[in-house]
């Protein structure tokens, strides 16, 4: 009993201080990302707040004076309430590639998908812009592929789903941040309501052809074992979510609302539920996660599937040949395991 009391006397104060520091850092992040001023003023305000919080914590530690924490509580509560009241919006000045919202209509098995992006990228930030309305039949849907985009090491990747029809046409869907014209992605900012979440649909030539302008990036393609019915269930789930986001926007969150949302939907569509796995948060290892769930070809090693799935050389070759539509989609899949 005495040992437990001694441990609690040592551990609990440490947990309290850690919690206070975390709360202070969180509030500083809210000020940094949401104060209505420029980066210089926002940064100054965030640093001033954090310095004040550290001073209050230091006074409490030195004097065991709870009034120091009380002085910290009121402004923290105000910042927290401010953060809670921040609402997402579809009415901002968006980057051109994010300018339109994906929506769809369904009549039986017939789908009309609006605002499918089909840009012809001439550089990292320049393109001939084209948005299309496309029509598909669920009865002709063949399969769904998973593509992982790596841009900074093996641990983190962005996930795409490409839905392939019997005639070879493909439609890619992606859950990502909806960037404004002056924004770039930061995983830290994703914890602070800095971005709205977007579900994009696009032509494969647009989505993957764009990446040739970023030479350090790599895309790996994996064929899933989902049958046409399971692929259709996933497609409808994503399109339903897109319709909902068009009228009720939500914030992107680095942990809870991100591109791995699609993976949860895939496992649900295949009747596997949503098993918890650390690889859902280290998205670069999602292919291994899907492999262990038997959603990929189990007759080959995952290393072999990865090696066969490098599509960027084939993307470049298809662009050089000026392939479009089904011809482009078929070309980038040559040599990929079925």
Beta strands, then each sheet from edge to edge (+ up, - down):
strand 1: 103-107
strand 2: 110-117
strand 3: 120-121
strand 4: 127-128
strand 5: 131-137
strand 6: 141-150
strand 7: 157-165
strand 8: 170-178
strand 9: 196-202
strand 10: 218-223
sheet 1: 1+ 2- 5+
sheet 2: 3+ 4-
sheet 3: 9+ 8- 7+ 6- 10+
end
